[in-house]
Amino acid sequence: MRLIYDNIVFGIQRYGGISVVWQELLSHVSRKRDDIGYIDVKSTLNYSRSKLDIQADAVVQRISCPRFTRYLPVRMSSNAPFLFHSSYYRYCTSPQALNITTVHDFTYELFAKGAKQKMHTWQKFLAIRHSAAVVCISENTKRDLLRLMPDVDGNKVRVIYNGVSSAFRIIHEEPENIDLPFSAHSYVIFIGRRDPYKNFNLVVKCVSTTSLNLVVIGQQLNDNEKAEVERYLPLSRYQCLSHVSDERLNELYNYSAALVYPSSYEGFGLPVLEAQRAGCPVIALNSSSIPEVIGTTPLLMDNLSEEELSAKLRLLSHQELMKQVKADGLINTRRFSWEKTGADYMELYQSLGRK
């Protein structure tokens, strides 16, 4: 049965976790199947899309206005059944289509408000209800789905974990040969969006009470964010880096004292595994999907407070403890690989084809 991939996410993100997941999935499945068609974006600056080599004759449709068409179902005609898997909550209206939806999280439903939240939720729930199979990237996300959508048949929902890229690895070079924003192990990293549930301000406050510097990886700070950061940290103690490649991110992880990731909610938490694979300790909150992903670590926070985060930051100076944390983190990452993720999706596609 032919498989059609909808690459709409490459038109609505430039960087992002979902783009990474989608690129890795396509890379691994395309090595095993030659009956794949793509709905692709006409032009895109997406970093993950640039890693894919999709031949023109495999493209069955082109998306010209992704920021508008992202909300529309896909219309295709076919004389035979086919699998349709969208990267971002679209479904195919063809009666021949067996739709598959991957659910990454429920951050919009739990934390956003207004028209954008309503539109996103309407689209996501519609795709889920039109799907023959639904994939959640963690058990926590599956629990959220069945709680928020009790009408959905739990038998069509399965968990397939994300993997972690081999681009993240321990570097054995001396740090003097690496271009670092601060001296090795004198900084911690905050990565990703800075929505309230990510608790960025808490990180800034707690880092300011230590001798550590802060490296922020993500979109550049806006004026309000700069003003808030500089209430606690002088310009000499923080840097914000945008559009960071995997190779550069791996370097930053390797020579960081820790990734500080106290998010209150995650669908999976990919940076946790990336950091661990690079030998970087991770401070995170014992909430949502994080316990499934991070493994056993003394750096896991049970409470979201300045006192507890500050206590975890103080642990970073214990060299023997951090040596063990790094070793345990590396072992933990062996549970996850994109090869396993791809194989699990292949098994799902085959089972749907048999039905």
Order of alpha helices (4+ residues) and beta strands (2+ residues): beta-alpha-alpha-beta-beta-alpha-beta-beta-alpha-alpha-beta-alpha-beta-beta-alpha-beta-alpha-beta-alpha-beta-alpha-beta-alpha-beta-alpha-alpha-alpha
